[in-house]
Amino acid sequence: MEDRTKSSLLWGIAGGFLFLVLAQTVRLVSEMAFGLPKLIPVAGGVFVATAGLAYFLEDRLARKRQV
């Protein structure tokens, strides 16, 4: 697997887990009633968005540094 792909997947995992941690923190502090089954698809979306952005931005930043 390419280093750029590994890096973007790790950023995606970090983003998804960070979302879940923040959502659980909100549940502890406030009285919002949303469960983990509702949060898993949203965390998956955060994973995909974060990984995609990391993949494309890394390439763009690398090209910008070479100029």
mmCIF file of the N, C-alpha and C atoms, coordinates in Angstrom:
data_MODEL
# 
_entry.id   MODEL 
# 
loop_
_atom_site.group_PDB 
_atom_site.id 
_atom_site.type_symbol 
_atom_site.label_atom_id 
_atom_site.label_alt_id 
_atom_site.label_comp_id 
_atom_site.label_asym_id 
_atom_site.label_entity_id 
_atom_site.label_seq_id 
_atom_site.pdbx_PDB_ins_code 
_atom_site.Cartn_x 
_atom_site.Cartn_y 
_atom_site.Cartn_z 
_atom_site.occupancy 
_atom_site.B_iso_or_equiv 
_atom_site.pdbx_formal_charge 
_atom_site.auth_seq_id 
_atom_site.auth_comp_id 
_atom_site.auth_asym_id 
_atom_site.auth_atom_id 
_atom_site.pdbx_PDB_model_num 
ATOM 1   N N  . MET A 1 1  ? 0.853   -1.177 0.000  1.00 0.00 ? 1  MET A N  1 
ATOM 2   C CA . MET A 1 1  ? 0.000   0.000  0.000  1.00 0.00 ? 1  MET A CA 1 
ATOM 3   C C  . MET A 1 1  ? 0.899   1.241  0.000  1.00 0.00 ? 1  MET A C  1 
ATOM 4   N N  . GLU A 1 2  ? 0.493   2.208  -0.744 1.00 0.00 ? 2  GLU A N  1 
ATOM 5   C CA . GLU A 1 2  ? 1.242   3.447  -0.879 1.00 0.00 ? 2  GLU A CA 1 
ATOM 6   C C  . GLU A 1 2  ? 1.233   4.240  0.436  1.00 0.00 ? 2  GLU A C  1 
ATOM 7   N N  . ASP A 1 3  ? 2.337   4.947  0.715  1.00 0.00 ? 3  ASP A N  1 
ATOM 8   C CA . ASP A 1 3  ? 2.435   5.721  1.954  1.00 0.00 ? 3  ASP A CA 1 
ATOM 9   C C  . ASP A 1 3  ? 1.347   6.784  2.055  1.00 0.00 ? 3  ASP A C  1 
ATOM 10  N N  . ARG A 1 4  ? 1.035   7.397  0.921  1.00 0.00 ? 4  ARG A N  1 
ATOM 11  C CA . ARG A 1 4  ? 0.007   8.441  0.917  1.00 0.00 ? 4  ARG A CA 1 
ATOM 12  C C  . ARG A 1 4  ? -1.351  7.857  1.296  1.00 0.00 ? 4  ARG A C  1 
ATOM 13  N N  . THR A 1 5  ? -1.649  6.659  0.819  1.00 0.00 ? 5  THR A N  1 
ATOM 14  C CA . THR A 1 5  ? -2.919  6.004  1.134  1.00 0.00 ? 5  THR A CA 1 
ATOM 15  C C  . THR A 1 5  ? -2.970  5.620  2.610  1.00 0.00 ? 5  THR A C  1 
ATOM 16  N N  . LYS A 1 6  ? -1.872  5.060  3.127  1.00 0.00 ? 6  LYS A N  1 
ATOM 17  C CA . LYS A 1 6  ? -1.817  4.705  4.551  1.00 0.00 ? 6  LYS A CA 1 
ATOM 18  C C  . LYS A 1 6  ? -2.027  5.929  5.425  1.00 0.00 ? 6  LYS A C  1 
ATOM 19  N N  . SER A 1 7  ? -1.357  7.009  5.075  1.00 0.00 ? 7  SER A N  1 
ATOM 20  C CA . SER A 1 7  ? -1.466  8.241  5.842  1.00 0.00 ? 7  SER A CA 1 
ATOM 21  C C  . SER A 1 7  ? -2.897  8.761  5.856  1.00 0.00 ? 7  SER A C  1 
ATOM 22  N N  . SER A 1 8  ? -3.552  8.759  4.700  1.00 0.00 ? 8  SER A N  1 
ATOM 23  C CA . SER A 1 8  ? -4.916  9.280  4.643  1.00 0.00 ? 8  SER A CA 1 
ATOM 24  C C  . SER A 1 8  ? -5.875  8.385  5.428  1.00 0.00 ? 8  SER A C  1 
ATOM 25  N N  . LEU A 1 9  ? -5.678  7.056  5.375  1.00 0.00 ? 9  LEU A N  1 
ATOM 26  C CA . LEU A 1 9  ? -6.533  6.161  6.156  1.00 0.00 ? 9  LEU A CA 1 
ATOM 27  C C  . LEU A 1 9  ? -6.344  6.369  7.657  1.00 0.00 ? 9  LEU A C  1 
ATOM 28  N N  . LEU A 1 10 ? -5.101  6.594  8.074  1.00 0.00 ? 10 LEU A N  1 
ATOM 29  C CA . LEU A 1 10 ? -4.859  6.862  9.502  1.00 0.00 ? 10 LEU A CA 1 
ATOM 30  C C  . LEU A 1 10 ? -5.499  8.174  9.936  1.00 0.00 ? 10 LEU A C  1 
ATOM 31  N N  . TRP A 1 11 ? -5.453  9.191  9.075  1.00 0.00 ? 11 TRP A N  1 
ATOM 32  C CA . TRP A 1 11 ? -6.134  10.453 9.388  1.00 0.00 ? 11 TRP A CA 1 
ATOM 33  C C  . TRP A 1 11 ? -7.640  10.233 9.475  1.00 0.00 ? 11 TRP A C  1 
ATOM 34  N N  . GLY A 1 12 ? -8.175  9.394  8.593  1.00 0.00 ? 12 GLY A N  1 
ATOM 35  C CA . GLY A 1 12 ? -9.600  9.091  8.633  1.00 0.00 ? 12 GLY A CA 1 
ATOM 36  C C  . GLY A 1 12 ? -9.999  8.384  9.922  1.00 0.00 ? 12 GLY A C  1 
ATOM 37  N N  . ILE A 1 13 ? -9.194  7.414  10.338 1.00 0.00 ? 13 ILE A N  1 
ATOM 38  C CA . ILE A 1 13 ? -9.466  6.710  11.597 1.00 0.00 ? 13 ILE A CA 1 
ATOM 39  C C  . ILE A 1 13 ? -9.412  7.683  12.771 1.00 0.00 ? 13 ILE A C  1 
ATOM 40  N N  . ALA A 1 14 ? -8.418  8.554  12.768 1.00 0.00 ? 14 ALA A N  1 
ATOM 41  C CA . ALA A 1 14 ? -8.293  9.542  13.852 1.00 0.00 ? 14 ALA A CA 1 
ATOM 42  C C  . ALA A 1 14 ? -9.508  10.465 13.871 1.00 0.00 ? 14 ALA A C  1 
ATOM 43  N N  . GLY A 1 15 ? -9.960  10.899 12.704 1.00 0.00 ? 15 GLY A N  1 
ATOM 44  C CA . GLY A 1 15 ? -11.133 11.773 12.639 1.00 0.00 ? 15 GLY A CA 1 
ATOM 45  C C  . GLY A 1 15 ? -12.394 11.084 13.116 1.00 0.00 ? 15 GLY A C  1 
ATOM 46  N N  . GLY A 1 16 ? -12.593 9.829  12.712 1.00 0.00 ? 16 GLY A N  1 
ATOM 47  C CA . GLY A 1 16 ? -13.775 9.085  13.140 1.00 0.00 ? 16 GLY A CA 1 
ATOM 48  C C  . GLY A 1 16 ? -13.799 8.854  14.643 1.00 0.00 ? 16 GLY A C  1 
ATOM 49  N N  . PHE A 1 17 ? -12.663 8.450  15.199 1.00 0.00 ? 17 PHE A N  1 
ATOM 50  C CA . PHE A 1 17 ? -12.601 8.236  16.648 1.00 0.00 ? 17 PHE A CA 1 
ATOM 51  C C  . PHE A 1 17 ? -12.743 9.542  17.417 1.00 0.00 ? 17 PHE A C  1 
ATOM 52  N N  . LEU A 1 18 ? -12.167 10.613 16.908 1.00 0.00 ? 18 LEU A N  1 
ATOM 53  C CA . LEU A 1 18 ? -12.309 11.908 17.572 1.00 0.00 ? 18 LEU A CA 1 
ATOM 54  C C  . LEU A 1 18 ? -13.766 12.331 17.606 1.00 0.00 ? 18 LEU A C  1 
ATOM 55  N N  . PHE A 1 19 ? -14.494 12.112 16.510 1.00 0.00 ? 19 PHE A N  1 
ATOM 56  C CA . PHE A 1 19 ? -15.918 12.420 16.499 1.00 0.00 ? 19 PHE A CA 1 
ATOM 57  C C  . PHE A 1 19 ? -16.650 11.632 17.576 1.00 0.00 ? 19 PHE A C  1 
ATOM 58  N N  . LEU A 1 20 ? -16.368 10.335 17.680 1.00 0.00 ? 20 LEU A N  1 
ATOM 59  C CA . LEU A 1 20 ? -17.045 9.505  18.678 1.00 0.00 ? 20 LEU A CA 1 
ATOM 60  C C  . LEU A 1 20 ? -16.718 9.947  20.100 1.00 0.00 ? 20 LEU A C  1 
ATOM 61  N N  . VAL A 1 21 ? -15.469 10.327 20.335 1.00 0.00 ? 21 VAL A N  1 
ATOM 62  C CA . VAL A 1 21 ? -15.080 10.799 21.670 1.00 0.00 ? 21 VAL A CA 1 
ATOM 63  C C  . VAL A 1 21 ? -15.815 12.097 22.008 1.00 0.00 ? 21 VAL A C  1 
ATOM 64  N N  . LEU A 1 22 ? -15.861 13.017 21.055 1.00 0.00 ? 22 LEU A N  1 
ATOM 65  C CA . LEU A 1 22 ? -16.564 14.283 21.303 1.00 0.00 ? 22 LEU A CA 1 
ATOM 66  C C  . LEU A 1 22 ? -18.063 14.063 21.500 1.00 0.00 ? 22 LEU A C  1 
ATOM 67  N N  . ALA A 1 23 ? -18.656 13.148 20.747 1.00 0.00 ? 23 ALA A N  1 
ATOM 68  C CA . ALA A 1 23 ? -20.080 12.862 20.902 1.00 0.00 ? 23 ALA A CA 1 
ATOM 69  C C  . ALA A 1 23 ? -20.364 12.248 22.274 1.00 0.00 ? 23 ALA A C  1 
ATOM 70  N N  . GLN A 1 24 ? -19.509 11.357 22.737 1.00 0.00 ? 24 GLN A N  1 
ATOM 71  C CA . GLN A 1 24 ? -19.697 10.769 24.063 1.00 0.00 ? 24 GLN A CA 1 
ATOM 72  C C  . GLN A 1 24 ? -19.511 11.815 25.160 1.00 0.00 ? 24 GLN A C  1 
ATOM 73  N N  . THR A 1 25 ? -18.603 12.745 24.942 1.00 0.00 ? 25 THR A N  1 
ATOM 74  C CA . THR A 1 25 ? -18.405 13.829 25.907 1.00 0.00 ? 25 THR A CA 1 
ATOM 75  C C  . THR A 1 25 ? -19.655 14.689 26.000 1.00 0.00 ? 25 THR A C  1 
ATOM 76  N N  . VAL A 1 26 ? -20.259 14.995 24.869 1.00 0.00 ? 26 VAL A N  1 
ATOM 77  C CA . VAL A 1 26 ? -21.498 15.774 24.867 1.00 0.00 ? 26 VAL A CA 1 
ATOM 78  C C  . VAL A 1 26 ? -22.596 15.014 25.590 1.00 0.00 ? 26 VAL A C  1 
ATOM 79  N N  . ARG A 1 27 ? -22.668 13.698 25.390 1.00 0.00 ? 27 ARG A N  1 
ATOM 80  C CA . ARG A 1 27 ? -23.675 12.896 26.092 1.00 0.00 ? 27 ARG A CA 1 
ATOM 81  C C  . ARG A 1 27 ? -23.464 12.915 27.604 1.00 0.00 ? 27 ARG A C  1 
ATOM 82  N N  . LEU A 1 28 ? -22.212 12.917 28.041 1.00 0.00 ? 28 LEU A N  1 
ATOM 83  C CA . LEU A 1 28 ? -21.938 12.932 29.481 1.00 0.00 ? 28 LEU A CA 1 
ATOM 84  C C  . LEU A 1 28 ? -22.272 14.278 30.112 1.00 0.00 ? 28 LEU A C  1 
ATOM 85  N N  . VAL A 1 29 ? -21.968 15.351 29.403 1.00 0.00 ? 29 VAL A N  1 
ATOM 86  C CA . VAL A 1 29 ? -22.123 16.696 29.962 1.00 0.00 ? 29 VAL A CA 1 
ATOM 87  C C  . VAL A 1 29 ? -23.566 17.185 29.865 1.00 0.00 ? 29 VAL A C  1 
ATOM 88  N N  . SER A 1 30 ? -24.237 16.878 28.780 1.00 0.00 ? 30 SER A N  1 
ATOM 89  C CA . SER A 1 30 ? -25.592 17.384 28.592 1.00 0.00 ? 30 SER A CA 1 
ATOM 90  C C  . SER A 1 30 ? -26.598 16.243 28.707 1.00 0.00 ? 30 SER A C  1 
ATOM 91  N N  . GLU A 1 31 ? -27.853 16.592 28.505 1.00 0.00 ? 31 GLU A N  1 
ATOM 92  C CA . GLU A 1 31 ? -28.907 15.579 28.593 1.00 0.00 ? 31 GLU A CA 1 
ATOM 93  C C  . GLU A 1 31 ? -29.413 15.184 27.213 1.00 0.00 ? 31 GLU A C  1 
ATOM 94  N N  . MET A 1 32 ? -28.573 15.280 26.213 1.00 0.00 ? 32 MET A N  1 
ATOM 95  C CA . MET A 1 32 ? -28.976 14.885 24.868 1.00 0.00 ? 32 MET A CA 1 
ATOM 96  C C  . MET A 1 32 ? -29.095 13.369 24.805 1.00 0.00 ? 32 MET A C  1 
ATOM 97  N N  . ALA A 1 33 ? -30.140 12.893 24.169 1.00 0.00 ? 33 ALA A N  1 
ATOM 98  C CA . ALA A 1 33 ? -30.377 11.452 24.113 1.00 0.00 ? 33 ALA A CA 1 
ATOM 99  C C  . ALA A 1 33 ? -30.165 10.940 22.688 1.00 0.00 ? 33 ALA A C  1 
ATOM 100 N N  . PHE A 1 34 ? -28.950 10.636 22.354 1.00 0.00 ? 34 PHE A N  1 
ATOM 101 C CA . PHE A 1 34 ? -28.671 9.958  21.093 1.00 0.00 ? 34 PHE A CA 1 
ATOM 102 C C  . PHE A 1 34 ? -27.714 8.825  21.396 1.00 0.00 ? 34 PHE A C  1 
ATOM 103 N N  . GLY A 1 35 ? -28.003 7.679  20.819 1.00 0.00 ? 35 GLY A N  1 
ATOM 104 C CA . GLY A 1 35 ? -27.254 6.476  21.145 1.00 0.00 ? 35 GLY A CA 1 
ATOM 105 C C  . GLY A 1 35 ? -26.124 6.207  20.173 1.00 0.00 ? 35 GLY A C  1 
ATOM 106 N N  . LEU A 1 36 ? -25.329 5.238  20.534 1.00 0.00 ? 36 LEU A N  1 
ATOM 107 C CA . LEU A 1 36 ? -24.191 4.844  19.715 1.00 0.00 ? 36 LEU A CA 1 
ATOM 108 C C  . LEU A 1 36 ? -24.608 4.317  18.337 1.00 0.00 ? 36 LEU A C  1 
ATOM 109 N N  . PRO A 1 37 ? -25.704 3.570  18.220 1.00 0.00 ? 37 PRO A N  1 
ATOM 110 C CA . PRO A 1 37 ? -26.103 3.115  16.878 1.00 0.00 ? 37 PRO A CA 1 
ATOM 111 C C  . PRO A 1 37 ? -26.371 4.268  15.903 1.00 0.00 ? 37 PRO A C  1 
ATOM 112 N N  . LYS A 1 38 ? -26.835 5.392  16.389 1.00 0.00 ? 38 LYS A N  1 
ATOM 113 C CA . LYS A 1 38 ? -27.054 6.554  15.526 1.00 0.00 ? 38 LYS A CA 1 
ATOM 114 C C  . LYS A 1 38 ? -25.740 7.256  15.191 1.00 0.00 ? 38 LYS A C  1 
ATOM 115 N N  . LEU A 1 39 ? -24.749 7.130  16.052 1.00 0.00 ? 39 LEU A N  1 
ATOM 116 C CA . LEU A 1 39 ? -23.484 7.831  15.849 1.00 0.00 ? 39 LEU A CA 1 
ATOM 117 C C  . LEU A 1 39 ? -22.529 7.094  14.919 1.00 0.00 ? 39 LEU A C  1 
ATOM 118 N N  . ILE A 1 40 ? -22.651 5.775  14.818 1.00 0.00 ? 40 ILE A N  1 
ATOM 119 C CA . ILE A 1 40 ? -21.726 4.984  14.002 1.00 0.00 ? 40 ILE A CA 1 
ATOM 120 C C  . ILE A 1 40 ? -21.762 5.393  12.526 1.00 0.00 ? 40 ILE A C  1 
ATOM 121 N N  . PRO A 1 41 ? -22.941 5.564  11.905 1.00 0.00 ? 41 PRO A N  1 
ATOM 122 C CA . PRO A 1 41 ? -22.932 5.996  10.500 1.00 0.00 ? 41 PRO A CA 1 
ATOM 123 C C  . PRO A 1 41 ? -22.339 7.398  10.314 1.00 0.00 ? 41 PRO A C  1 
ATOM 124 N N  . VAL A 1 42 ? -22.579 8.269  11.258 1.00 0.00 ? 42 VAL A N  1 
ATOM 125 C CA . VAL A 1 42 ? -22.003 9.616  11.172 1.00 0.00 ? 42 VAL A CA 1 
ATOM 126 C C  . VAL A 1 42 ? -20.485 9.547  11.306 1.00 0.00 ? 42 VAL A C  1 
ATOM 127 N N  . ALA A 1 43 ? -19.999 8.710  12.212 1.00 0.00 ? 43 ALA A N  1 
ATOM 128 C CA . ALA A 1 43 ? -18.552 8.533  12.358 1.00 0.00 ? 43 ALA A CA 1 
ATOM 129 C C  . ALA A 1 43 ? -17.955 7.945  11.087 1.00 0.00 ? 43 ALA A C  1 
ATOM 130 N N  . GLY A 1 44 ? -18.687 7.053  10.425 1.00 0.00 ? 44 GLY A N  1 
ATOM 131 C CA . GLY A 1 44 ? -18.229 6.521  9.144  1.00 0.00 ? 44 GLY A CA 1 
ATOM 132 C C  . GLY A 1 44 ? -18.118 7.619  8.098  1.00 0.00 ? 44 GLY A C  1 
ATOM 133 N N  . GLY A 1 45 ? -19.084 8.523  8.093  1.00 0.00 ? 45 GLY A N  1 
ATOM 134 C CA . GLY A 1 45 ? -19.027 9.663  7.177  1.00 0.00 ? 45 GLY A CA 1 
ATOM 135 C C  . GLY A 1 45 ? -17.863 10.579 7.476  1.00 0.00 ? 45 GLY A C  1 
ATOM 136 N N  . VAL A 1 46 ? -17.612 10.791 8.744  1.00 0.00 ? 46 VAL A N  1 
ATOM 137 C CA . VAL A 1 46 ? -16.460 11.614 9.141  1.00 0.00 ? 46 VAL A CA 1 
ATOM 138 C C  . VAL A 1 46 ? -15.164 10.938 8.708  1.00 0.00 ? 46 VAL A C  1 
ATOM 139 N N  . PHE A 1 47 ? -15.098 9.611  8.860  1.00 0.00 ? 47 PHE A N  1 
ATOM 140 C CA . PHE A 1 47 ? -13.927 8.851  8.416  1.00 0.00 ? 47 PHE A CA 1 
ATOM 141 C C  . PHE A 1 47 ? -13.683 9.048  6.921  1.00 0.00 ? 47 PHE A C  1 
ATOM 142 N N  . VAL A 1 48 ? -14.734 8.876  6.117  1.00 0.00 ? 48 VAL A N  1 
ATOM 143 C CA . VAL A 1 48 ? -14.599 8.994  4.662  1.00 0.00 ? 48 VAL A CA 1 
ATOM 144 C C  . VAL A 1 48 ? -14.191 10.411 4.270  1.00 0.00 ? 48 VAL A C  1 
ATOM 145 N N  . ALA A 1 49 ? -14.833 11.403 4.868  1.00 0.00 ? 49 ALA A N  1 
ATOM 146 C CA . ALA A 1 49 ? -14.521 12.793 4.540  1.00 0.00 ? 49 ALA A CA 1 
ATOM 147 C C  . ALA A 1 49 ? -13.094 13.155 4.943  1.00 0.00 ? 49 ALA A C  1 
ATOM 148 N N  . THR A 1 50 ? -12.687 12.754 6.129  1.00 0.00 ? 50 THR A N  1 
ATOM 149 C CA . THR A 1 50 ? -11.342 13.062 6.607  1.00 0.00 ? 50 THR A CA 1 
ATOM 150 C C  . THR A 1 50 ? -10.283 12.363 5.766  1.00 0.00 ? 50 THR A C  1 
ATOM 151 N N  . ALA A 1 51 ? -10.507 11.092 5.466  1.00 0.00 ? 51 ALA A N  1 
ATOM 152 C CA . ALA A 1 51 ? -9.541  10.341 4.659  1.00 0.00 ? 51 ALA A CA 1 
ATOM 153 C C  . ALA A 1 51 ? -9.446  10.931 3.249  1.00 0.00 ? 51 ALA A C  1 
ATOM 154 N N  . GLY A 1 52 ? -10.575 11.274 2.664  1.00 0.00 ? 52 GLY A N  1 
ATOM 155 C CA . GLY A 1 52 ? -10.573 11.863 1.326  1.00 0.00 ? 52 GLY A CA 1 
ATOM 156 C C  . GLY A 1 52 ? -9.870  13.203 1.288  1.00 0.00 ? 52 GLY A C  1 
ATOM 157 N N  . LEU A 1 53 ? -10.178 14.054 2.248  1.00 0.00 ? 53 LEU A N  1 
ATOM 158 C CA . LEU A 1 53 ? -9.509  15.354 2.305  1.00 0.00 ? 53 LEU A CA 1 
ATOM 159 C C  . LEU A 1 53 ? -8.010  15.206 2.527  1.00 0.00 ? 53 LEU A C  1 
ATOM 160 N N  . ALA A 1 54 ? -7.630  14.299 3.408  1.00 0.00 ? 54 ALA A N  1 
ATOM 161 C CA . ALA A 1 54 ? -6.200  14.091 3.665  1.00 0.00 ? 54 ALA A CA 1 
ATOM 162 C C  . ALA A 1 54 ? -5.495  13.593 2.414  1.00 0.00 ? 54 ALA A C  1 
ATOM 163 N N  . TYR A 1 55 ? -6.135  12.704 1.676  1.00 0.00 ? 55 TYR A N  1 
ATOM 164 C CA . TYR A 1 55 ? -5.528  12.141 0.463  1.00 0.00 ? 55 TYR A CA 1 
ATOM 165 C C  . TYR A 1 55 ? -5.293  13.230 -0.584 1.00 0.00 ? 55 TYR A C  1 
ATOM 166 N N  . PHE A 1 56 ? -6.299  14.038 -0.837 1.00 0.00 ? 56 PHE A N  1 
ATOM 167 C CA . PHE A 1 56 ? -6.171  15.053 -1.883 1.00 0.00 ? 56 PHE A CA 1 
ATOM 168 C C  . PHE A 1 56 ? -5.347  16.259 -1.442 1.00 0.00 ? 56 PHE A C  1 
ATOM 169 N N  . LEU A 1 57 ? -5.472  16.664 -0.176 1.00 0.00 ? 57 LEU A N  1 
ATOM 170 C CA . LEU A 1 57 ? -4.698  17.818 0.283  1.00 0.00 ? 57 LEU A CA 1 
ATOM 171 C C  . LEU A 1 57 ? -3.218  17.502 0.408  1.00 0.00 ? 57 LEU A C  1 
ATOM 172 N N  . GLU A 1 58 ? -2.875  16.259 0.760  1.00 0.00 ? 58 GLU A N  1 
ATOM 173 C CA . GLU A 1 58 ? -1.465  15.897 0.867  1.00 0.00 ? 58 GLU A CA 1 
ATOM 174 C C  . GLU A 1 58 ? -0.774  16.037 -0.487 1.00 0.00 ? 58 GLU A C  1 
ATOM 175 N N  . ASP A 1 59 ? -1.432  15.595 -1.543 1.00 0.00 ? 59 ASP A N  1 
ATOM 176 C CA . ASP A 1 59 ? -0.876  15.720 -2.885 1.00 0.00 ? 59 ASP A CA 1 
ATOM 177 C C  . ASP A 1 59 ? -0.723  17.186 -3.277 1.00 0.00 ? 59 ASP A C  1 
ATOM 178 N N  . ARG A 1 60 ? -1.738  17.965 -2.989 1.00 0.00 ? 60 ARG A N  1 
ATOM 179 C CA . ARG A 1 60 ? -1.697  19.396 -3.338 1.00 0.00 ? 60 ARG A CA 1 
ATOM 180 C C  . ARG A 1 60 ? -0.588  20.120 -2.579 1.00 0.00 ? 60 ARG A C  1 
ATOM 181 N N  . LEU A 1 61 ? -0.471  19.837 -1.295 1.00 0.00 ? 61 LEU A N  1 
ATOM 182 C CA . LEU A 1 61 ? 0.582   20.477 -0.502 1.00 0.00 ? 61 LEU A CA 1 
ATOM 183 C C  . LEU A 1 61 ? 1.977   20.031 -0.957 1.00 0.00 ? 61 LEU A C  1 
ATOM 184 N N  . ALA A 1 62 ? 2.102   18.767 -1.329 1.00 0.00 ? 62 ALA A N  1 
ATOM 185 C CA . ALA A 1 62 ? 3.409   18.271 -1.804 1.00 0.00 ? 62 ALA A CA 1 
ATOM 186 C C  . ALA A 1 62 ? 3.807   18.967 -3.102 1.00 0.00 ? 62 ALA A C  1 
ATOM 187 N N  . ARG A 1 63 ? 2.855   19.157 -4.011 1.00 0.00 ? 63 ARG A N  1 
ATOM 188 C CA . ARG A 1 63 ? 3.152   19.862 -5.257 1.00 0.00 ? 63 ARG A CA 1 
ATOM 189 C C  . ARG A 1 63 ? 3.487   21.324 -4.994 1.00 0.00 ? 63 ARG A C  1 
ATOM 190 N N  . LYS A 1 64 ? 2.837   21.917 -4.030 1.00 0.00 ? 64 LYS A N  1 
ATOM 191 C CA . LYS A 1 64 ? 3.072   23.326 -3.715 1.00 0.00 ? 64 LYS A CA 1 
ATOM 192 C C  . LYS A 1 64 ? 4.474   23.524 -3.131 1.00 0.00 ? 64 LYS A C  1 
ATOM 193 N N  . ARG A 1 65 ? 4.951   22.564 -2.346 1.00 0.00 ? 65 ARG A N  1 
ATOM 194 C CA . ARG A 1 65 ? 6.286   22.664 -1.748 1.00 0.00 ? 65 ARG A CA 1 
ATOM 195 C C  . ARG A 1 65 ? 7.389   22.540 -2.790 1.00 0.00 ? 65 ARG A C  1 
ATOM 196 N N  . GLN A 1 66 ? 7.115   21.833 -3.880 1.00 0.00 ? 66 GLN A N  1 
ATOM 197 C CA . GLN A 1 66 ? 8.133   21.626 -4.904 1.00 0.00 ? 66 GLN A CA 1 
ATOM 198 C C  . GLN A 1 66 ? 8.344   22.861 -5.765 1.00 0.00 ? 66 GLN A C  1 
ATOM 199 N N  . VAL A 1 67 ? 7.407   23.762 -5.767 1.00 0.00 ? 67 VAL A N  1 
ATOM 200 C CA . VAL A 1 67 ? 7.512   24.961 -6.611 1.00 0.00 ? 67 VAL A CA 1 
ATOM 201 C C  . VAL A 1 67 ? 8.394   25.994 -5.972 1.00 0.00 ? 67 VAL A C  1 
# 
